[in-house]
Amino acid sequence: MRALLKYNPVTVAVYNVFLTSRCRSVDAYVFVATTGRSGSESLSRILAGVDGAVCYHEPYPIMYNDCPDGTDPQKYFARNFSKIKRINIRRSAAGYRYYVETNHQFIKNFSSLAVTHFRKKIKIIHLVRRAEAVAGSFYSIGSIPGQTRTGRIYLLDPRSDDNRIQMADLLYADTRFQHDFFKCLWYWYEVETRFKEFLASNPDIPWIEMRTSDLNKKDALLEMVAKLEIKVDPRRIESLVGTHCNRKTSAKSREIPLEQGAEMNRMLLDRMEQRYGKGFWR
């Protein structure tokens, strides 16, 4: 009964209005668009050093791929965002100047919903790590897109009809491309393509690109907060440069040599560019 009352549309609407009034002090809702395995938790720790900022790495609800079979994913995520996610964001942001969420589900499952509710104050950090490095990290921990449990829940399925890059015929039927590492590489390009699409649909939203290596550079971090108009004492940033988190070292059971990973990336990219043109994901 309490759950029914809590998530009743009228209750949610009234509570949302109340929370919105409490969030008048919020200058920006900052979301990170990324593939994951890119240093997003480290970025969250760094920005937590900003006065007036509240930072979360994958807070509840994470908005991962838990849509029940037979349910429209768009309606499912829209319902979860409206009833739970936006409420939790505003409740967490109340009294702060900056709300920061580093969550690689953002670009996959709720970016358009976040824009709908926070457009006037939303800002984006595009956090990028090399394709073969990200693919290698997912492969090493056994998180394979559309295949393993974590791959199905947290990543994307190469066989989905709504993918921007349709390569399932290659990844599952061509013996030269059936290695799981290729699926992880495909995932990187698919996410980057979706981010490109997001920018095209929202040209007014402020954003900045950060490389994972930039998390070790004071000047790059200061440029980031300056562009996003986040006020911070440079000394606070300097003390947090080089923060490392979530390496999952104990979970890594297999690795692809760097040269082999780079060659496999070139192979897949060549086939994708034949199909979609050069720079299709940029």
N, C-alpha and C positions, 0 to 999 in steps of 0.2 A: 504493500500500500504506500509506504514512504517513497519507494522508487517511482511509483506511478505519479505521485504528487510532485516529486522533485523534477521529473522530466515532462510534466504536463506542459503543452505549448504555451498556455497562458502564464504559468509559473515561470517558465524559462524566459518569456518575453519581458515580464515585469522585473525579474532579477537582472536581466541584461541591461535594462534601462537604468536600474540602480547602480550597476557596476560601471556603466559608461560615465555616469556622473562622477564616480570616484576616480576615474582615469583621466580627468581633465589635465592633470599634471604631466601625462605621458607625451613626450615630444616625438618618439619614434617607436614603431614595432619593427624590429630588425629580424629578418629570417635569412637563413643560409641555404643557398641552392647548391647542392653538391651530390656526388654519387655515394658518399660514405667512404670509409677507409682513406680519408683525405686530411685528417687533422681537425675535424669539426669539434671534437670534445676539447682539444687543446685550445682552439679559438674561443670556446665558451669560457674556459678557465681564464684566458687572457682578458676578455671583455668583462668578466666578473670583477676585475680590478678597477673598473670605471665607476666613479662616484655617481650614485643615482641610478645605477643599472642593476637589473635583476636578470640573471642568465640561466637558461636551462638547456641541457642536452637531452633531446628526445623525451620531453615530458609527457605525462599521461594526458589524453590518449595519444599514443605515438602515431596513429593513423596508418598502421601497416596494413598489408593485404590480407585482412581477415574477413573479407566480404563473403557471406554464405553463398553456396551454390544456388543458382536460380534467382539471385537478387541483383538488381541493377546497380553496378558499382557507383555510378554518379549519384544516384539517389541515396545510396547507403552512406557514402562519405559526406554528402551534404547534410543528411540527418544527424550524423555523429558530430559534425562540426557545429551545427546550429544548437544542438542540445547540450553538448559537452565541451568541445574544444574551445569555442569562442568565449564561453563562460569562464573556463579555467585560465585562459590567456588574460582576460580582463581582471579576474580575481587576483592573479599573480602580479599583474602590472600596476594595480592600484597603489598610489603613493610614490611611484618611481617615475623617473624621467625616460628611461629606456627599458623596453622589454626585448630581450634577445633570446631567440630559439635556434639552436643548431640541430637540425633534424633533417636527415636526407630523404624523409618521406615528403617533405614540403613540395618539392618540384614534381613529385610523382602523383601525390594524392590530395593535396589541399591548397595548392598555390592560388588557384582561381577563387577559392572560397575565402582565403585570407584577404585577397585583394578586395573582394566584395564587402567585407566587414571592416577593413582597416585601411582602405586605399589612401586616404588623405595623409596618413602618417606612416605608411609602410615603406621600408627600405630593404635592399637586398645585398647580401654579400655572396658573390659567386666564387666559391672555394674550389680550386682545381688542382688535381694531382695528375701526373702523366697516366695515360690509358693503361700501359702495360704494368705500371706500379700498382694501380688500383685493382686491376684484374688479377695480378699476382697475389695481392693481399687477400682478396675474396677466395681465390682458388686455394691458397695455403690453409685457410681455416675451414674449407669444405662448404663454403656458402656459394652454391652454383645456381644462377638464375633459372627459375622454373623447374628445378630438379630436386635439390635437397630441401629439407624442411625450412632452414633459415633462408635459403634462396627463394622459396615460394612466398614466405611471409614478408621478408624485408626488401626483396629486389623486384625484378620484373620478369615476366615469362616471355621468352623469345617467340612463342607460338600464339600470343594474343593478337586478336584481329585489330586492336586499336594501336598497335605499335607504329611509330613513325618510320622505323627501319624494319622492313619485312625481309628477314633472312633465314627464316625457319627451314626453308627448303635446303639451304646450304648447310646450316648447323646440324641438321638431323639426317640428311640424306646423302651428303657428299662426304665420303670417308676421309678426305683430306682436312675436313673442318669439324669433325665430330669430337675432338678433344674438348674437355670441359673448359679449358682456358679460353677458347674462342667464344664461348657463351658469356664469360665474364668480360671479355673485351667488347663484345656486342653491347652489353649492358651499359658500359661507359659511354659509348657513342649514342645510344638511345636516350640516356639522361641528358647529355649535352645538347642533343637535337631538341628535346622538350624544353630545355632552358632557352634556346634560341627562339623557339616558338612563343614562349612566355614573354620575352623581351619585345618581340614584334607586336604582340597583343597589348602590351602595357608600356609604351614608349615614354610615358610620363613618370614612371616610377624610378627614383634614384637607385643606382646600383654601382658596385665596384667589383672588379675581379681581383682575387687574391690567389696566389700560388701557395701550395703547402709550404714551400721553402721560405715564403715571405713571413711565416710565423716566427722565424728566427731573426728577422730583421726589424730593428726598432723604427727605422725611417719608413719602411713599408707599412707598418702598423699605424704610425702617426699619420701617414697620408690617408689611410683607410678611414680613420675616425674623423679626420678633417673633412674628407669628401662627404661623409655621411652626416656631418654637422653634429658629431658627438663630442661634447666637451670633456676633456680629460687632462689630468696632470701628467705631462710626459714622463715624470719619474715613476709613476705607477705602471705605465706601459713597459718601461725599461726593466723593471724588476721582474716582469713576467715573460719576457722574451725567451723563446726556446722551451716553453712548457710542453711536455709530452704526456699524452694519456692514451688509454685504450689500445695499447699495442697488441694485445691478445697473443703474446709470445707463447704462452703455454698451450694455446689452441692450434698453433701452426704445426701441421704434420707433413706437409709436402711443399716443395718450391719449384718454380720454373726458373732456370738460369736466365740472367738478364739478357744475354744475346739471343737466346731462344725466344724469350718473350717479345723482344723487339722485332724479330723476324716474323713471328706469328701475327703480331700487330700489323706489320706491313702487308702480309698476305691477305688478312681480312679487310683492311682498309682499301686495298686495291680492288677487291671484289665489290665492296660497297660503293666505291666511287664509280665503278663501271655502271652500277645500277642507278645511283642517285646524283652523280656528278661530283666534281672536286669541291671540297669545302662545304659539303652539304650540311655538316654538323656545326659549322663555325657561326 
